[in-house]
């Protein structure tokens, strides 16, 4: 058995639960615990299915997530940041890398 729990330990846990909660509340607690575990499993399966669908959708597309679309023309670079030297598209008011204000 996992965690080195032996049948005598399980029996002691059941006896302690009977003493603490009483025989009338144990079925109610068992139902609540079973319902909670079922809801957790349902949520875990939904999250896994959503992640699997997202991965499959991105794998099937021509432009997977995280990769730039190279079919679109790049914006013209007319400005360079004085602070960090990063190229910025024309008309930009702030540097894309450091956030420094660009003089027009």
N, C-alpha and C positions, 0 to 999 in steps of 0.2 A: 504494500500500500504506500501511497506517496507520503512523504514527510515522516516516515517511520511511525505512523499512527496504527496501532493495533486494535483489534476488536474490543478489548477491555477498555481502551481509551474512549472509543465511540460509545460504549455502554455507559461509562461515567458521564459523558457529556449529555446523553439523553436523560439520565437520572437527574442531573443538575438542572436541566431545562424543565423537567416535570416539577421539580421542587420550586423553582423560581416562578414559572408561568402558570403552572397548574394544568391539569389534563383538558380543561375546557378551552383554553387559549392556544394550545399547541397546534390544532388543525388550522386555526385562523392565521397564526404566524407562518405555518408551512405554506398556506395558499398565498399569503402576501409575498413570501420569499420566492416562491415559484413564479408568481406574476412579475416580480421585479427582475428576476433572471431572464424571463422570456422577453420582457421589454428591452432589456439590455442587448440580448442577442438580436432582436428585430432591428434595433438601431444600428448595431454593428454591421448587419447584413445590408441594410439600406446604404450606409456610408460606403461600404466596400463596393456595392453595385454602382453607386454614383461615381466613385473614383475610377472603376473599371470602364464605365461608359465614357467618361471624359478622356481617358487614355486612348481608348479605341477610336474615339472621334478625332482626336488630334493626330493619331498615327495614320488614319485614313485620309487626312486632308493633305493638300499640296504644300501647305505652310504650317508645319508643326509649331506649337507654342515655344516661344523663346528664340526663334530664328527670325531675322529681319526679312521682309519681303523685298527681294532683290529685283523684282520685275518693275517696281515703281522707281521713277527717277529720284535721285537724292537731291535734297534742297541745295541751292547754290550757297557756297561758303564765301561770304564777303567780309566777315568780321572775325577777329581773333581776340581773345580775352587778354587784357594787359597783365592780369594777375597770374593766370596759370598757362596762358598760351593756347588754350583749347579752341578749335575752330567752331564757329557758331553760324547758323543760317542767317541770311540777310533779313533784317527786320526784327531780329531777336533783341529784347531789352535787357536780358540777363544771361549770363554764361550758363550753358547746360551742365558744366562740370562743377564749378565752384559757387555759382550763384552771384558772382560779382556783377555790378551794374555795367552795361556796355554803353559807351558813349556813341551817340549817333552822328 
